[in-house]
Structures are given as C-alpha cells and as structure tokens.
Amino acid sequence: MPILTEANRYLTEQLANRINEMVFGFGGSVATPEDGGAERPAVVVTPTVRVLDEHTLSVEGRLTISDTFSVPLREVVLQYRSPTDNTDITPLFRYTFKSIDKTSSNELKFSVIVEVN
C-alpha cells in the first residue's frame, strides 16, 4: 500500500527537525549504509535545513575563514544530537568527497539535497 502524500510530508518534516549537526571530518573511506558516523571528526556546525517539498530536504553548512586545518577534509556527516543528552547521537547520512584543503584563504559551503522516499 502506498504512503499518502500527507504522511510523506510529515516524515520529511520529522527528519528535517532531527538534522541538527553537520560534522566535517578527515576520514575518506567509501561511505556505506553501515557507517557509524564521522571516521575522524574535525568540526561540528549547525546546518540550515529546509523542507523543499514532501520528498525533499535542503541541508547547508558553512566553514568560515577562521576554520583551518592542516589535513584535508574528506567527509561530512549529518546527524541528530539530543539537546538533553549529549551522548545521544544518531548519524543519519555520511558523504565522502575528494580532498578539500581548508585554509584561512577560503570558505567552504556544503549543500546537499536529501530525497525522502
């Protein structure tokens, strides 16, 4: 039985409300559904999450010129961290990409579209 449009919109909004951290990291192994989060976390930012339609989220995070690392960034994880229990973390998505050198000479904006089916 197919899920109704209103139910899908509800699930999409619930997921949007759960994405409250974007973790940039140094790990670069291939992302799989069995990943447990960032391999080698570098920095955590609060992303901007928008519901685009009943199936689609836009998630965006930024690193400013004050964020600098001596090792290239190679992964990003979207996750939920409970506001009442700092140890309650649920990794939701992990992406790996070609190495990016993040220095004081550049800013980084990471944007992703998440399809909810």
N, C-alpha and C positions, 0 to 999 in steps of 0.2 A: 504494500500500500504506500503510495507516495506521501511525503510530508507536505502539509499545506503551507502556502506562502507565508501566512502569519506566523506559523510555528518556526519556519526557517528564519524569518526576520528576528524572532525572539532569540533563537540560538546564536545568530550572528551578533546581536547586541550583547548577549551574555558573554560571548568570547571577547568582544571589544572591551567590556568592563574588566576583564581578567588580565589583559595585557597591560602591566604597569611598569615593566622594566625592559630595557634593551641593553644587553651585555655585549660589548665588543671584546674580542679575545684574540690570542695569538695562535690557538690551535688551528690546524689546517687539514685534519683528516677528513675524508669524504663524509658528508652528513648522511645519517641513516635514521629510520624511524626508531631505532633502539637507543639513540643518543640520550645521555643523561644531563645535558646542559652544556655549558661552555667548557671546553677542554682546559684552556688556560686563560681565565678572565683577565682583562686589562682595566676596564672601566664600565660602570653602570650608569646609564642615563635614563631619564623618564621620557618615553616616547609620546608623540601626539598620535592618537588613534581616532580614526573617523570611520563611521559606517557609510559606505557609498551607496549600497542598495541591499536587498535582502540576502544576497550571497557574497558580498564583497566588503573587505576592510582595507583601509589605507593606514599603514603604520610608518612613522617617520621619526628618526632620531638624528641628533647633530653632535659633532665634536667640534669644539672651537679651537682657535689657535693656542689656547692655554693647555690643551690636551696634547702632550707629546710623548712619544715612546721610542725607545732605541731598537725595538724589534717590530717588524711589520705586522699589521693587523691582518687576520685571515679568516675570522669567523664573527658571526653575530647571532645571538640567541634572544628570542622574545620569550618572556616568562612572566609568571604571576608570583608575587611575594605578598604573603598575608600581612596586612597592616597591624595585626595584633600578635603575630608570632613570627619573628624574623627568621626562624629556621624552617618555616613552612613555605617552600619554594616549589613551584611546578613549572618546569621548562615546557614550552608549548611548540616552538619552532626553532630549528637551527639551520643556518645557512653558512656555507663556506664560499670563499671567493679568492681570486688572485690576490697576492700580497699587495697591501697598500701601506706605503711609508707615511706615517702621520707625524709631521713635524710642526714647529711653530710657524712655518711658512704656508700652511694650508689648513683649510677647514674641511670637514667631511660630513656630508648629509647622506644618510642611508634611508632609502624609501623602498617599501615593499608593498605589493598588493597581495592580500590573502583571500583566496576563494574558499568559501564555506559551503560544502555540499553534504 
